[in-house]
Amino acid sequence: MSFPIAISNASGSGKAVRTTCPYCGVGCGVRASARPDGGHDIAGDERHPANFGRLCVKGSALGETIGLDGRLLHPKMREPAGGALRDVSWDEALDAVAGGLRRIVDEHGPDAVALYVSGQLLTEDYYVANKLMKGYVGSANIDTNSRLCMSSSVAGHKRAFGEDIVPVCYEDLELADLVVLVGSNTAWCHPILFQRIVKIKEARPDMKVVVIDPRYTATCEMADLHLPLGAGTDVRLFNGLLSFLAEHGAIDTQFVDSHTSGYAEALAAASAGAATGFDLVQCAKACKVDPHDLLEFYRLFARTERVVTVYSQGVNQSSSGTDKVNSIINCHLLTGRIGKPGMGPFSFTGQPNAMGGREVGGLANTLAAHLELDNARHRELVQQFWGAPVVASRAGLKAVELFDAIEQGRVKAVWIMGTNPVVSLPDSDQAKRALARCELVVSSDIVESTDTNAFAHILLPALGWGEKDGTVTNSERRISRQRAFLPAPGEARPDWQIICDVARRMGYAGFGFASQQEIFDEHARLSAWRNEDSEAAAQSGEGHSGGVHRAFNLAGLVGLGSDGYASLQPVQWPVRASAGAAAPGTARLFDDRRFSHADGRARFIATPPRAPAHAPDDDYPLTLNTGRVRDQWHTMTRTGKSEKLAGHVTEAFVDMHPQDALLCGVREGDLARVSSRWGAMVARVQYGGGMPRGSVFVPIHWNDQVASDARVGAVVNPVVDPVSGEPEFKHTPVRIDKFHVAWHGFSLSRRVPRLDGVTYWTRVQGKQCVRYELAGRTTLGERGERGAWARALFGVDDAQADWLEYEDRAAGIYRAVHLVDDRIENCVFLSARPELPAREWLASLFAKDRLDEADRIGVLSGQPIGKGADTGPTVCSCFGVGRNTICTAIRDQGLKTAAEITACLKAGGNCGSCVPELKKLLIDTELARLNAA
């Protein structure tokens, strides 16, 4: 069935639709309201308990990302021998997918096929994908991109608690007297939760915040203490804390004796080599932190009862990530600080539905409903419930080893859903090689052109955010509805429906779902099926016969029906009591001191420190750390559409300490090649001020669709944690070399330029134009050659065109502007040096119907005519406030605090993630004033 492409209110009314943000694991509630012009206004949902109406800048800009440019709207199949894609019918595409998978399973066995899915899927999509692979194909070769971000937390929780359980809730952040943020730039990556911490700290100044991170990030601005530990030394630091707590008697002896096991072994591993007791100085030296600061942290933790330890990717994305997680949990178990208000270990998830995927067994080593794949009793339980012909009997291939198996030919078909592994995997050039050799590559996606889809044989158009309908689970176990407010564009279909259609064509029963509500109901019923939790057992009618205890259960959400599902309010599992759509949830777990291990006890886990698999050496002397920037998300297929989000960080960068840059022969503003033993990429050098000597940082978002050579995944080493299979994204030995070019430049144009002769480029989305940062290795020559090249760049072949140009041969400067009816159409600026005119005011000229004489002069002179015309690079993306505007207001109005800047300019008044930058600008402006005096 074909649907109209125009964007409109799916409900046909002007009422706001309550849904959930598709970005990070905070799970913010969103209200989408249709405008008369066909667009939508996006606002925070004041009734949602995750955010109470607040949205970060990415959430606020969602309305800019729902256009259909670049969308995959029809099923496509590639012509033989890597030919072009052609539109096909759904029947042809589905038959090709089902037939290809069926043939390969029949000829080579079930382990010759695989699914690689995503935390962007809804729980209902995830559920049927897992059911298909593990219960019908009979292979556990289904893994998810959540393997790359949160699987160490899963493994750590299961080792300690017997189940993948986050025991705390967001309210605990506000009840705590000490919040420890480990490996988490919360201010940028989870800004709504960061603002909750900021607000409660303002109300209770005695509350303490400690940040543990090798980098000095925006999060550190509000910290009482920052511990810049050496990369990879988290286990040593928390082992040291465990030893310190034990030595100083900060132990909840009754809790440890009655409700835990393994304490002696964990303490022995933490204290290994300490013959005369814990040596704080040696621990500080190993962690590369000041011993006085380390002692302050240890004392603060020891004497503060209400402690929440938040950890995220800096802990998880490591070859010892699971041990890092358990070393943190060990400290909470020793002190009994778990299961009570305001205390506990807290994993902040990275994706909107990483938790939902974990609930349904979306990882290659898990089963649905928190059951275990390696447990025969659990497998039997699931097989009986599903009525499946078979259940996979062993763990499947985890993400990195899956793509190794594809390259080796052991896996001959892979179906990729909602993710971009050619960008996001470590050693991502290997993913390219693997997909190029794969017999059948299927991709379900919303975007047609991605780095991964270039290798697909079959493309299946899926629904995107705003169009699909189902549930997601956030970091505090809160299930929320994601509701559609847009019609399905083109021929796009929900992922769950595509999966079920393929399953039926493969001859499998059990996939006759008519709606996502029916899938959710089966998911809820499985969670309660023979669950030995007493209330859950009562709800399911199964009693205790042959059951398995697990905290995860949705017994209270069984049998909601269409109306109950449609009106489902945000609720935290477990949901034991049945009250329909209003069933009460559970804020925090383990208040009864019962854990999910068979004996009901939590486990201390011995975590002896291990060195990273690859250490810096003479050839690769620096350590690469990767992560997110404030205003972008994953591989930018959504956020890259937004002009609002493009202005803060416009191209890939490598953040370095100035002394390291000097030794590498680069300086701020230069282009540099970042290389490792696995691959290389090119980025712009910057001195962010937060990097320790020996470490560099590169963001993860840029890819071959938006830049010439900026995939940092190609550089990252593929070593993984031996327990969780999570890759080491935070510790790759690299070298930095100057990337020599003959010229630098940028262009602004209403159409995509032709990039012939350009060595380096990055695309930046604008409102009325597209901007490209450019550089080349081939000298463009004299004026005539430069002019001809510039005209060719924009396809201007009319000799009578209104073409203005300026050249300074001695300085190596060339500028050209193309006007049509006095309206700017294109412009290009070239220089022998990277220093170039400000882009922001030039981009603003594209909003004008005509350029006046002052504008024409300003364009060619490289600066605006008139005070205040150049607002500068974006600082506050929420309100579009630039650096120059802020600095001018600070100087002219004598502003002294970030709050005064907000009152004057609104900057910092929405999500607050730019407040650390506002504070820095206050200092920079004052220093500039003093230097000028």
GIVEN-V899978 format. One record per residue. N is the residue number from 0. RES is the residue in one letter. NEAR is the number of other C-alpha atoms within 10 Angstrom. Layout:
BEGIN
N|RES|NEAR ; N|RES|NEAR
END
This chain:
BEGIN
0|M|8 ; 1|S|11 ; 2|F|12 ; 3|P|11 ; 4|I|15 ; 5|A|15 ; 6|I|19 ; 7|S|19 ; 8|N|24 ; 9|A|16 ; 10|S|14 ; 11|G|11 ; 12|S|12 ; 13|G|14 ; 14|K|13 ; 15|A|19 ; 16|V|22 ; 17|R|22 ; 18|T|26 ; 19|T|28 ; 20|C|23 ; 21|P|27 ; 22|Y|24 ; 23|C|24 ; 24|G|25 ; 25|V|28 ; 26|G|32 ; 27|C|29 ; 28|G|28 ; 29|V|30 ; 30|R|22 ; 31|A|27 ; 32|S|20 ; 33|A|23 ; 34|R|12 ; 35|P|10 ; 36|D|8 ; 37|G|10 ; 38|G|18 ; 39|H|23 ; 40|D|15 ; 41|I|20 ; 42|A|21 ; 43|G|23 ; 44|D|23 ; 45|E|15 ; 46|R|15 ; 47|H|21 ; 48|P|16 ; 49|A|24 ; 50|N|22 ; 51|F|15 ; 52|G|17 ; 53|R|23 ; 54|L|24 ; 55|C|25 ; 56|V|24 ; 57|K|26 ; 58|G|24 ; 59|S|22 ; 60|A|23 ; 61|L|24 ; 62|G|18 ; 63|E|21 ; 64|T|17 ; 65|I|20 ; 66|G|14 ; 67|L|15 ; 68|D|10 ; 69|G|13 ; 70|R|21 ; 71|L|23 ; 72|L|26 ; 73|H|23 ; 74|P|24 ; 75|K|23 ; 76|M|22 ; 77|R|18 ; 78|E|12 ; 79|P|9 ; 80|A|7 ; 81|G|12 ; 82|G|10 ; 83|A|11 ; 84|L|17 ; 85|R|13 ; 86|D|14 ; 87|V|16 ; 88|S|14 ; 89|W|20 ; 90|D|11 ; 91|E|13 ; 92|A|21 ; 93|L|22 ; 94|D|16 ; 95|A|19 ; 96|V|24 ; 97|A|18 ; 98|G|15 ; 99|G|19 ; 100|L|25 ; 101|R|20 ; 102|R|12 ; 103|I|19 ; 104|V|19 ; 105|D|10 ; 106|E|10 ; 107|H|13 ; 108|G|15 ; 109|P|22 ; 110|D|21 ; 111|A|21 ; 112|V|26 ; 113|A|28 ; 114|L|25 ; 115|Y|26 ; 116|V|29 ; 117|S|24 ; 118|G|29 ; 119|Q|26 ; 120|L|30 ; 121|L|27 ; 122|T|29 ; 123|E|28 ; 124|D|27 ; 125|Y|28 ; 126|Y|25 ; 127|V|26 ; 128|A|26 ; 129|N|27 ; 130|K|26 ; 131|L|26 ; 132|M|23 ; 133|K|33 ; 134|G|25 ; 135|Y|24 ; 136|V|26 ; 137|G|21 ; 138|S|28 ; 139|A|33 ; 140|N|30 ; 141|I|30 ; 142|D|27 ; 143|T|28 ; 144|N|27 ; 145|S|25 ; 146|R|26 ; 147|L|26 ; 148|C|23 ; 149|M|27 ; 150|S|27 ; 151|S|33 ; 152|S|32 ; 153|V|22 ; 154|A|23 ; 155|G|27 ; 156|H|24 ; 157|K|19 ; 158|R|20 ; 159|A|26 ; 160|F|24 ; 161|G|22 ; 162|E|22 ; 163|D|24 ; 164|I|27 ; 165|V|21 ; 166|P|23 ; 167|V|27 ; 168|C|23 ; 169|Y|20 ; 170|E|16 ; 171|D|21 ; 172|L|27 ; 173|E|22 ; 174|L|18 ; 175|A|24 ; 176|D|23 ; 177|L|24 ; 178|V|26 ; 179|V|25 ; 180|L|23 ; 181|V|23 ; 182|G|22 ; 183|S|24 ; 184|N|28 ; 185|T|26 ; 186|A|26 ; 187|W|22 ; 188|C|29 ; 189|H|22 ; 190|P|24 ; 191|I|27 ; 192|L|23 ; 193|F|20 ; 194|Q|20 ; 195|R|16 ; 196|I|23 ; 197|V|19 ; 198|K|13 ; 199|I|16 ; 200|K|19 ; 201|E|11 ; 202|A|10 ; 203|R|12 ; 204|P|11 ; 205|D|10 ; 206|M|19 ; 207|K|19 ; 208|V|23 ; 209|V|22 ; 210|V|29 ; 211|I|25 ; 212|D|23 ; 213|P|25 ; 214|R|26 ; 215|Y|19 ; 216|T|20 ; 217|A|19 ; 218|T|24 ; 219|C|23 ; 220|E|17 ; 221|M|19 ; 222|A|18 ; 223|D|11 ; 224|L|18 ; 225|H|25 ; 226|L|21 ; 227|P|20 ; 228|L|23 ; 229|G|21 ; 230|A|23 ; 231|G|24 ; 232|T|21 ; 233|D|26 ; 234|V|25 ; 235|R|23 ; 236|L|28 ; 237|F|23 ; 238|N|29 ; 239|G|26 ; 240|L|27 ; 241|L|28 ; 242|S|24 ; 243|F|21 ; 244|L|20 ; 245|A|17 ; 246|E|12 ; 247|H|10 ; 248|G|12 ; 249|A|19 ; 250|I|20 ; 251|D|14 ; 252|T|13 ; 253|Q|11 ; 254|F|16 ; 255|V|20 ; 256|D|12 ; 257|S|12 ; 258|H|18 ; 259|T|23 ; 260|S|18 ; 261|G|16 ; 262|Y|18 ; 263|A|12 ; 264|E|14 ; 265|A|23 ; 266|L|22 ; 267|A|16 ; 268|A|17 ; 269|A|25 ; 270|S|21 ; 271|A|14 ; 272|G|11 ; 273|A|12 ; 274|A|8 ; 275|T|7 ; 276|G|12 ; 277|F|20 ; 278|D|15 ; 279|L|19 ; 280|V|15 ; 281|Q|13 ; 282|C|21 ; 283|A|21 ; 284|K|13 ; 285|A|14 ; 286|C|24 ; 287|K|17 ; 288|V|19 ; 289|D|16 ; 290|P|16 ; 291|H|12 ; 292|D|15 ; 293|L|23 ; 294|L|16 ; 295|E|13 ; 296|F|19 ; 297|Y|19 ; 298|R|16 ; 299|L|15 ; 300|F|25 ; 301|A|21 ; 302|R|11 ; 303|T|15 ; 304|E|17 ; 305|R|21 ; 306|V|28 ; 307|V|28 ; 308|T|23 ; 309|V|21 ; 310|Y|25 ; 311|S|24 ; 312|Q|26 ; 313|G|26 ; 314|V|30 ; 315|N|32 ; 316|Q|30 ; 317|S|29 ; 318|S|30 ; 319|S|30 ; 320|G|32 ; 321|T|29 ; 322|D|29 ; 323|K|30 ; 324|V|30 ; 325|N|29 ; 326|S|29 ; 327|I|26 ; 328|I|25 ; 329|N|28 ; 330|C|27 ; 331|H|23 ; 332|L|25 ; 333|L|23 ; 334|T|22 ; 335|G|23 ; 336|R|23 ; 337|I|24 ; 338|G|18 ; 339|K|18 ; 340|P|21 ; 341|G|24 ; 342|M|28 ; 343|G|31 ; 344|P|26 ; 345|F|27 ; 346|S|27 ; 347|F|24 ; 348|T|25 ; 349|G|24 ; 350|Q|27 ; 351|P|25 ; 352|N|30 ; 353|A|30 ; 354|M|29 ; 355|G|27 ; 356|G|29 ; 357|R|26 ; 358|E|27 ; 359|V|26 ; 360|G|26 ; 361|G|35 ; 362|L|29 ; 363|A|27 ; 364|N|19 ; 365|T|24 ; 366|L|28 ; 367|A|25 ; 368|A|25 ; 369|H|23 ; 370|L|24 ; 371|E|18 ; 372|L|24 ; 373|D|15 ; 374|N|12 ; 375|A|12 ; 376|R|15 ; 377|H|19 ; 378|R|22 ; 379|E|14 ; 380|L|18 ; 381|V|24 ; 382|Q|19 ; 383|Q|13 ; 384|F|14 ; 385|W|18 ; 386|G|14 ; 387|A|20 ; 388|P|13 ; 389|V|18 ; 390|V|26 ; 391|A|22 ; 392|S|15 ; 393|R|18 ; 394|A|19 ; 395|G|22 ; 396|L|23 ; 397|K|25 ; 398|A|28 ; 399|V|24 ; 400|E|14 ; 401|L|24 ; 402|F|27 ; 403|D|18 ; 404|A|17 ; 405|I|25 ; 406|E|20 ; 407|Q|14 ; 408|G|15 ; 409|R|16 ; 410|V|26 ; 411|K|25 ; 412|A|24 ; 413|V|25 ; 414|W|20 ; 415|I|25 ; 416|M|26 ; 417|G|21 ; 418|T|25 ; 419|N|23 ; 420|P|26 ; 421|V|27 ; 422|V|27 ; 423|S|24 ; 424|L|24 ; 425|P|27 ; 426|D|25 ; 427|S|25 ; 428|D|19 ; 429|Q|21 ; 430|A|24 ; 431|K|20 ; 432|R|17 ; 433|A|23 ; 434|L|24 ; 435|A|17 ; 436|R|16 ; 437|C|22 ; 438|E|16 ; 439|L|22 ; 440|V|23 ; 441|V|23 ; 442|S|27 ; 443|S|28 ; 444|D|25 ; 445|I|26 ; 446|V|21 ; 447|E|21 ; 448|S|14 ; 449|T|21 ; 450|D|17 ; 451|T|20 ; 452|N|23 ; 453|A|18 ; 454|F|22 ; 455|A|25 ; 456|H|24 ; 457|I|24 ; 458|L|31 ; 459|L|29 ; 460|P|26 ; 461|A|29 ; 462|L|26 ; 463|G|26 ; 464|W|22 ; 465|G|24 ; 466|E|20 ; 467|K|23 ; 468|D|22 ; 469|G|24 ; 470|T|25 ; 471|V|29 ; 472|T|28 ; 473|N|25 ; 474|S|26 ; 475|E|27 ; 476|R|28 ; 477|R|24 ; 478|I|23 ; 479|S|24 ; 480|R|22 ; 481|Q|24 ; 482|R|20 ; 483|A|22 ; 484|F|28 ; 485|L|24 ; 486|P|21 ; 487|A|24 ; 488|P|24 ; 489|G|20 ; 490|E|20 ; 491|A|28 ; 492|R|23 ; 493|P|22 ; 494|D|26 ; 495|W|24 ; 496|Q|20 ; 497|I|20 ; 498|I|20 ; 499|C|22 ; 500|D|20 ; 501|V|22 ; 502|A|27 ; 503|R|15 ; 504|R|17 ; 505|M|20 ; 506|G|10 ; 507|Y|18 ; 508|A|16 ; 509|G|16 ; 510|F|18 ; 511|G|14 ; 512|F|15 ; 513|A|10 ; 514|S|14 ; 515|Q|21 ; 516|Q|22 ; 517|E|18 ; 518|I|21 ; 519|F|23 ; 520|D|20 ; 521|E|17 ; 522|H|25 ; 523|A|22 ; 524|R|22 ; 525|L|23 ; 526|S|26 ; 527|A|33 ; 528|W|25 ; 529|R|24 ; 530|N|29 ; 531|E|20 ; 532|D|20 ; 533|S|12 ; 534|E|19 ; 535|A|30 ; 536|A|23 ; 537|A|18 ; 538|Q|21 ; 539|S|18 ; 540|G|13 ; 541|E|16 ; 542|G|18 ; 543|H|16 ; 544|S|10 ; 545|G|12 ; 546|G|18 ; 547|V|19 ; 548|H|23 ; 549|R|25 ; 550|A|26 ; 551|F|25 ; 552|N|27 ; 553|L|28 ; 554|A|31 ; 555|G|27 ; 556|L|30 ; 557|V|24 ; 558|G|19 ; 559|L|22 ; 560|G|14 ; 561|S|13 ; 562|D|11 ; 563|G|15 ; 564|Y|22 ; 565|A|15 ; 566|S|14 ; 567|L|19 ; 568|Q|18 ; 569|P|26 ; 570|V|23 ; 571|Q|21 ; 572|W|24 ; 573|P|24 ; 574|V|24 ; 575|R|25 ; 576|A|17 ; 577|S|19 ; 578|A|14 ; 579|G|19 ; 580|A|21 ; 581|A|16 ; 582|A|19 ; 583|P|20 ; 584|G|19 ; 585|T|16 ; 586|A|19 ; 587|R|25 ; 588|L|21 ; 589|F|17 ; 590|D|12 ; 591|D|8 ; 592|R|17 ; 593|R|17 ; 594|F|24 ; 595|S|21 ; 596|H|17 ; 597|A|11 ; 598|D|12 ; 599|G|16 ; 600|R|22 ; 601|A|27 ; 602|R|25 ; 603|F|26 ; 604|I|23 ; 605|A|20 ; 606|T|24 ; 607|P|17 ; 608|P|20 ; 609|R|13 ; 610|A|10 ; 611|P|17 ; 612|A|15 ; 613|H|14 ; 614|A|14 ; 615|P|17 ; 616|D|12 ; 617|D|8 ; 618|D|11 ; 619|Y|17 ; 620|P|17 ; 621|L|23 ; 622|T|22 ; 623|L|30 ; 624|N|24 ; 625|T|23 ; 626|G|19 ; 627|R|16 ; 628|V|18 ; 629|R|22 ; 630|D|25 ; 631|Q|26 ; 632|W|21 ; 633|H|23 ; 634|T|23 ; 635|M|17 ; 636|T|22 ; 637|R|22 ; 638|T|24 ; 639|G|24 ; 640|K|22 ; 641|S|23 ; 642|E|20 ; 643|K|24 ; 644|L|28 ; 645|A|21 ; 646|G|23 ; 647|H|19 ; 648|V|16 ; 649|T|18 ; 650|E|21 ; 651|A|24 ; 652|F|23 ; 653|V|24 ; 654|D|24 ; 655|M|29 ; 656|H|18 ; 657|P|20 ; 658|Q|15 ; 659|D|20 ; 660|A|22 ; 661|L|12 ; 662|L|11 ; 663|C|14 ; 664|G|13 ; 665|V|22 ; 666|R|20 ; 667|E|18 ; 668|G|15 ; 669|D|20 ; 670|L|24 ; 671|A|25 ; 672|R|21 ; 673|V|23 ; 674|S|22 ; 675|S|23 ; 676|R|16 ; 677|W|18 ; 678|G|20 ; 679|A|22 ; 680|M|18 ; 681|V|25 ; 682|A|29 ; 683|R|21 ; 684|V|24 ; 685|Q|20 ; 686|Y|18 ; 687|G|16 ; 688|G|13 ; 689|G|18 ; 690|M|20 ; 691|P|19 ; 692|R|14 ; 693|G|17 ; 694|S|24 ; 695|V|30 ; 696|F|21 ; 697|V|24 ; 698|P|22 ; 699|I|24 ; 700|H|26 ; 701|W|31 ; 702|N|25 ; 703|D|15 ; 704|Q|16 ; 705|V|21 ; 706|A|21 ; 707|S|18 ; 708|D|21 ; 709|A|31 ; 710|R|29 ; 711|V|31 ; 712|G|28 ; 713|A|27 ; 714|V|25 ; 715|V|30 ; 716|N|26 ; 717|P|21 ; 718|V|21 ; 719|V|24 ; 720|D|20 ; 721|P|13 ; 722|V|15 ; 723|S|25 ; 724|G|25 ; 725|E|31 ; 726|P|29 ; 727|E|28 ; 728|F|29 ; 729|K|26 ; 730|H|27 ; 731|T|30 ; 732|P|26 ; 733|V|27 ; 734|R|23 ; 735|I|26 ; 736|D|16 ; 737|K|19 ; 738|F|16 ; 739|H|13 ; 740|V|18 ; 741|A|15 ; 742|W|21 ; 743|H|25 ; 744|G|25 ; 745|F|21 ; 746|S|27 ; 747|L|27 ; 748|S|22 ; 749|R|17 ; 750|R|14 ; 751|V|15 ; 752|P|18 ; 753|R|13 ; 754|L|14 ; 755|D|10 ; 756|G|14 ; 757|V|17 ; 758|T|16 ; 759|Y|23 ; 760|W|23 ; 761|T|23 ; 762|R|22 ; 763|V|23 ; 764|Q|20 ; 765|G|23 ; 766|K|16 ; 767|Q|17 ; 768|C|22 ; 769|V|19 ; 770|R|26 ; 771|Y|25 ; 772|E|20 ; 773|L|23 ; 774|A|25 ; 775|G|18 ; 776|R|15 ; 777|T|12 ; 778|T|13 ; 779|L|18 ; 780|G|12 ; 781|E|12 ; 782|R|15 ; 783|G|10 ; 784|E|12 ; 785|R|18 ; 786|G|21 ; 787|A|13 ; 788|W|16 ; 789|A|27 ; 790|R|22 ; 791|A|15 ; 792|L|20 ; 793|F|22 ; 794|G|12 ; 795|V|15 ; 796|D|10 ; 797|D|9 ; 798|A|8 ; 799|Q|7 ; 800|A|12 ; 801|D|15 ; 802|W|17 ; 803|L|15 ; 804|E|17 ; 805|Y|16 ; 806|E|19 ; 807|D|11 ; 808|R|13 ; 809|A|7 ; 810|A|10 ; 811|G|16 ; 812|I|18 ; 813|Y|22 ; 814|R|24 ; 815|A|21 ; 816|V|23 ; 817|H|21 ; 818|L|17 ; 819|V|12 ; 820|D|11 ; 821|D|14 ; 822|R|17 ; 823|I|25 ; 824|E|19 ; 825|N|26 ; 826|C|27 ; 827|V|25 ; 828|F|26 ; 829|L|25 ; 830|S|22 ; 831|A|19 ; 832|R|17 ; 833|P|17 ; 834|E|12 ; 835|L|15 ; 836|P|18 ; 837|A|15 ; 838|R|21 ; 839|E|17 ; 840|W|19 ; 841|L|22 ; 842|A|20 ; 843|S|16 ; 844|L|18 ; 845|F|21 ; 846|A|14 ; 847|K|12 ; 848|D|11 ; 849|R|15 ; 850|L|18 ; 851|D|12 ; 852|E|9 ; 853|A|11 ; 854|D|18 ; 855|R|17 ; 856|I|14 ; 857|G|16 ; 858|V|25 ; 859|L|20 ; 860|S|13 ; 861|G|15 ; 862|Q|17 ; 863|P|20 ; 864|I|16 ; 865|G|10 ; 866|K|7 ; 867|G|12 ; 868|A|15 ; 869|D|20 ; 870|T|21 ; 871|G|19 ; 872|P|21 ; 873|T|24 ; 874|V|25 ; 875|C|29 ; 876|S|28 ; 877|C|26 ; 878|F|16 ; 879|G|18 ; 880|V|19 ; 881|G|20 ; 882|R|18 ; 883|N|18 ; 884|T|18 ; 885|I|25 ; 886|C|21 ; 887|T|15 ; 888|A|16 ; 889|I|21 ; 890|R|14 ; 891|D|8 ; 892|Q|12 ; 893|G|13 ; 894|L|18 ; 895|K|14 ; 896|T|15 ; 897|A|22 ; 898|A|17 ; 899|E|16 ; 900|I|24 ; 901|T|17 ; 902|A|13 ; 903|C|14 ; 904|L|17 ; 905|K|16 ; 906|A|27 ; 907|G|24 ; 908|G|18 ; 909|N|20 ; 910|C|25 ; 911|G|23 ; 912|S|30 ; 913|C|25 ; 914|V|24 ; 915|P|18 ; 916|E|17 ; 917|L|24 ; 918|K|16 ; 919|K|13 ; 920|L|19 ; 921|L|20 ; 922|I|14 ; 923|D|13 ; 924|T|16 ; 925|E|17 ; 926|L|12 ; 927|A|10 ; 928|R|11 ; 929|L|9 ; 930|N|8 ; 931|A|7 ; 932|A|6
END
